[in-house]
Amino acid sequence: MPEKYVPAELHRQVVARAKGVCEYCRSQARFSPQPFSVEHIIPQSVGGETVMDNLALSCQGCNGHKYTKQQATDPITGLVVPLFHPRQHRWNEHFAWSADATLIVGLTPTGRATVDALHLNRIELANLREVLYDAQEHPPAEPNV
């Protein structure tokens, strides 16, 4: 039977590794009205384990849209491709910020499919990014994991 929760120490390690930033949309937990989750990249329902290499810090929006998805359709090619995997992929190889840093642009089929499937440019996020950019609090530093 899969574990129903992430042990406290493992949770702390995942948050520290992500530096308090959603590993998908790059939202910062300190500016979020909702707590972030530690989510299973490969869902437990298909055998994903509760180990560091299968856990990512996720805002509630990304976590809810991802749910158990592991792949999605690239809106340009129409091909079904893997979603962004924070432990196997580098964020800046699949995504970039728009000129005004309010939108995430998918650079690859995986990036585009992830932007679409996880709704990485939700209007609430775009609005928050604009305010944080003006306050010089966005975008957050690039992940180095």
Secondary structure, DSSP 8 states (H G I E B T S, - for coil): ---SS--HHHHHHHHHHHTTB-TTT--BGGG-SS--EEEESS-GGGT--SSGGGEEEE-HHHHHHHTT--EEE-TTT--EEE---TTTS-HHHHEEE-TTSSSEEE-SHHHHHHHHHTTTT-HHHHHHHHHHHHTT--S------
